[in-house]
Amino acid sequence: MFRLSLRQLIALVLSAAAYVGVAYATPRANFGQLLGLMAVAFFAYIWLVRNQLSLRLALVAGLLFRLLWLPATPALSDDYHRFRWDGLLVAGGQNPYLHRPAELLASPTQPSNIQLAQQLTDLYPKLNSPHYYSVYPPVCQAIFGVAAWLFPDSEQGFIVLLRVVLIGAELATFLLLVSLLRHFGQLKHQALWYVLNPLVIVELTGNLHFEALLIFGLLAAWWALVRGRWAWSAGALGLAVATKLLPLLVLPFLIRRLGWGAFLRYAAVLSVVVGALFVPFLSLDLFSNFGRSLDLYFHTFEFNASFYYLLRAAGYWLKGYNLIATIGTGLALTTGLLLLLYAWREHHSTLASLGQTLLLALTLYYLLATTVHPWYLTPLVALACFTPYRYSVVWSGVVLLSYAAYQTPIYAENLLLVGLEYIVVVGSLVWEVLLSKPVSLFTVNPPTQIR
């Protein structure tokens, strides 16, 4: 039996109502309504985690909150149109990495399948990146392809299947969080910071972002490693890398934990897994096209950045134009060097400390990035469950201010709101990490009857 107080019930109902409002009645341009509903969900979330909601009930509630989105069309992100484009190509036997959508439709010979050509023609106007090569790794492409193969003419069916896959990954993540916390002797209720987090629910399940699979793969790799199954761990991390490239940042922090010999074997297995997953898409143009998309990420794209915007402003003042090509390269190199230095100088490099290490490493990565979309922060929320730090929870709330950029058809960031976001985030980060005083607002009070 679940023990549920009236106040807990009210908080759960308010959360559910807020999610329904965001999923079915909030266009992305309606920033005020989005912010209001998410504020309700966020404060209910903080209250529920802090006030002895039972672990089992929280896990059920987290699942139900995600299931509320099942038939919904993503309103806050249109990336799913590109997912479907790539999926239709994969299902039609085409390589999604070879052509940009614009050049594919302009070609008289691509694709030769008349039905596929018509589907792509109908979908093309909805794409937000028709002039860029696909940057989604092979695990994503496989899922896109299966969904498009099963539902070639149904956008709704495609969306629902992707959402089922992501909810399945989230369920596995719940179990891994609880298992790892138990293994390290930490409170299992720490998992609630992720399970009930509004940003995680809205961006992963609601907006169909595949960080859900990244987080699952990362935690599965950690779980296998603490049980001495290093080959399984390398395989799981390989799947995570073949979903999003971000988990490659984990590797430097495994060297001291495994030793050079074991690390090289680990890296070899990971490389084989990633390479095998790319084999179906191999071509002479694969790496150059994929690399071009990554180059655009570091040298062209900019959104919701922190230190980069300060450097950009200095560049305008000094040179009179945007120095993103130079600044982006400099920040990427600086990030890489700092992460390597951190891995080399890290103290207490144990498997138990890996969560906190990765949390701080990824935080550094995002603070120096040129692009920080809200869903990028979800791995930070998962890793924070293993630490006393809650600045990533704060960030998961204030990052919603970045959606102010979508109030008009021509995206325009409100730099005052971006500045406010990072003042709050950096302030809470400095307070917690440098002053070693975790914010008391985010202390968990677990039920005494749960073991």
Residue pairs with C-beta under 8 A, 6 or more apart in sequence:
2 54
2 56
2 57
2 60
3 54
3 57
3 447
3 449
4 12
4 57
7 51
8 48
8 51
8 53
11 44
11 47
11 48
12 44
12 48
12 61
14 40
14 41
14 44
15 40
15 41
15 44
15 45
15 48
15 61
15 65
15 196
15 198
16 64
16 65
16 68
17 40
18 37
18 38
18 40
18 41
18 44
18 198
19 41
19 65
19 68
19 69
19 198
19 201
19 202
19 206
20 68
21 33
21 37
22 34
22 37
22 38
22 41
22 75
22 76
22 202
22 206
23 68
23 69
23 72
23 75
23 206
24 72
25 33
26 33
26 34
26 37
26 75
26 76
27 75
28 34
28 75
28 76
28 77
28 403
28 406
29 406
29 407
29 408
31 403
31 404
31 406
31 407
34 76
34 400
34 403
35 400
35 401
35 403
38 198
38 202
38 397
38 400
41 198
41 201
42 198
42 397
45 196
45 197
45 198
46 441
46 442
48 58
48 61
48 192
48 196
49 58
49 189
49 192
49 193
49 196
49 442
49 444
50 441
50 442
50 443
50 444
50 445
51 445
52 445
52 446
52 447
53 61
53 192
53 447
54 447
54 450
55 178
55 188
55 189
55 191
55 192
55 446
55 447
55 450
58 189
58 192
58 195
58 196
59 174
59 195
61 196
62 170
62 174
62 195
62 196
62 201
63 167
63 170
63 171
63 174
65 196
65 201
66 167
66 170
66 201
66 205
67 167
69 163
69 201
69 205
69 206
70 160
70 163
70 164
70 167
71 156
71 160
72 206
73 155
73 156
73 159
74 80
74 159
74 206
74 207
74 208
76 202
76 203
76 206
76 207
76 403
77 203
77 207
77 208
77 209
78 126
78 128
79 128
79 207
79 208
79 209
80 158
80 159
80 162
80 207
80 208
81 123
81 126
81 127
81 128
82 127
82 128
82 129
82 134
82 136
83 136
83 140
83 144
83 158
83 162
83 208
84 123
84 144
84 147
84 148
84 155
84 158
85 96
85 101
85 120
85 123
85 124
85 127
86 96
86 134
86 136
86 140
86 141
86 144
86 145
87 141
87 143
87 144
87 145
87 146
87 147
87 148
87 149
87 158
88 116
88 119
88 120
88 123
88 148
88 152
89 95
89 96
89 111
89 116
89 120
90 96
90 141
90 142
90 144
90 145
90 148
90 149
91 145
91 146
91 148
91 149
91 152
92 111
92 113
92 116
94 110
94 111
94 116
95 281
95 283
95 286
96 134
96 136
96 141
96 144
96 281
97 133
97 134
97 281
97 283
97 285
97 286
97 289
97 290
98 283
98 285
98 286
98 289
99 107
99 110
99 133
100 130
100 131
100 132
100 133
101 120
101 124
101 127
101 129
101 130
101 131
102 130
102 131
104 110
104 111
104 120
105 120
105 121
105 124
111 117
111 120
115 152
119 152
119 153
124 130
132 293
132 296
133 289
133 290
133 292
133 293
134 141
134 293
135 290
135 293
135 294
135 297
136 144
136 210
137 241
137 242
137 243
137 244
137 245
137 277
137 278
138 242
138 277
138 278
138 280
138 281
139 210
139 213
139 239
139 242
139 243
139 277
140 210
140 213
140 243
141 281
142 277
143 162
143 165
143 210
144 162
146 161
147 157
147 158
147 161
147 162
148 158
150 157
150 161
151 157
151 158
151 161
159 208
162 208
163 205
163 208
165 213
166 204
166 205
166 208
166 210
166 212
166 213
167 205
169 212
169 213
169 215
169 216
170 204
170 205
170 212
170 216
172 216
172 220
173 194
173 212
173 215
173 216
173 219
173 382
174 191
174 195
176 216
176 219
176 220
176 223
177 190
177 191
177 194
177 195
177 219
177 382
177 385
178 188
178 191
179 223
180 219
180 222
180 223
180 226
180 355
180 386
181 187
181 188
181 190
181 191
181 385
181 386
182 188
183 226
184 352
184 386
186 386
187 444
187 446
188 446
188 450
189 444
189 446
189 447
189 450
190 385
190 386
190 444
191 385
192 444
193 381
193 384
193 385
193 390
193 393
193 442
193 444
194 200
194 381
194 382
194 384
194 385
197 378
197 381
197 393
197 396
198 396
198 397
199 374
199 375
199 377
199 378
199 381
199 396
199 397
199 399
199 400
200 378
200 381
200 382
200 396
203 209
203 211
203 374
203 375
203 378
204 211
204 212
204 375
204 378
205 212
207 375
209 375
209 378
210 243
210 244
211 244
211 375
211 376
211 378
211 379
212 378
213 239
213 240
213 243
213 244
214 240
214 243
214 244
214 246
214 247
214 379
215 378
215 379
215 382
216 240
217 236
217 237
217 239
217 240
217 241
217 243
217 247
218 237
218 240
218 247
218 250
218 358
218 379
218 382
219 382
220 233
220 236
220 240
221 233
221 234
221 236
221 237
221 240
221 247
221 250
222 233
222 351
222 354
222 355
223 233
224 230
224 232
224 233
224 236
225 233
225 351
226 351
230 258
230 262
230 265
230 266
231 269
233 266
234 266
234 267
234 269
234 270
234 273
235 269
235 270
235 273
237 247
237 250
237 270
238 269
238 270
238 271
238 272
238 273
238 274
238 277
239 273
239 277
240 247
241 247
241 248
241 270
241 274
242 273
242 274
242 277
242 278
245 294
246 362
246 379
249 339
249 358
249 361
249 362
249 365
250 358
251 267
251 270
252 339
252 340
252 343
253 343
253 346
253 349
253 354
253 357
253 358
253 361
254 263
254 266
255 263
255 343
256 343
256 346
256 349
257 349
257 350
257 351
257 354
258 266
278 286
297 370
297 371
298 328
298 329
298 332
298 370
299 324
299 325
299 328
299 329
300 324
301 370
301 371
302 308
302 309
302 312
302 324
302 370
302 371
303 370
303 371
303 372
303 373
303 402
303 405
303 413
304 371
304 372
304 373
304 374
304 399
304 402
304 405
304 413
304 418
304 421
305 312
305 369
305 370
305 371
305 372
305 418
306 367
306 372
306 418
306 422
306 425
306 426
307 331
307 367
307 368
308 324
308 327
308 328
308 331
308 368
308 369
308 370
309 415
309 418
311 323
311 327
311 331
312 322
312 323
312 324
312 327
315 321
315 322
315 323
315 326
315 327
316 322
324 370
327 370
328 370
331 368
331 369
331 370
334 368
335 364
335 365
335 368
335 369
338 364
338 368
339 361
339 364
339 365
342 357
342 360
342 361
342 364
346 357
349 357
355 383
355 385
355 386
355 387
356 383
356 386
356 387
356 389
358 383
359 380
359 383
359 384
359 386
359 387
359 389
359 392
360 433
362 379
362 380
362 383
363 380
363 391
363 392
363 429
366 372
366 376
366 377
366 380
367 426
369 376
372 399
372 402
373 402
374 396
374 399
374 400
374 402
374 403
377 392
377 395
377 396
377 399
378 396
380 392
380 395
380 396
381 392
381 393
381 396
383 392
384 390
384 391
384 392
384 393
388 432
388 438
389 432
389 433
389 438
390 428
390 432
390 438
390 439
390 441
390 442
391 425
391 428
391 429
391 431
391 432
391 433
391 439
393 442
394 424
394 425
394 428
394 439
395 421
395 425
395 428
398 420
398 421
398 424
398 425
399 421
401 414
401 417
401 418
401 420
401 421
402 413
402 417
402 418
402 421
404 413
404 414
404 417
405 411
405 412
405 413
405 414
428 439
431 437
431 439
432 438
432 439
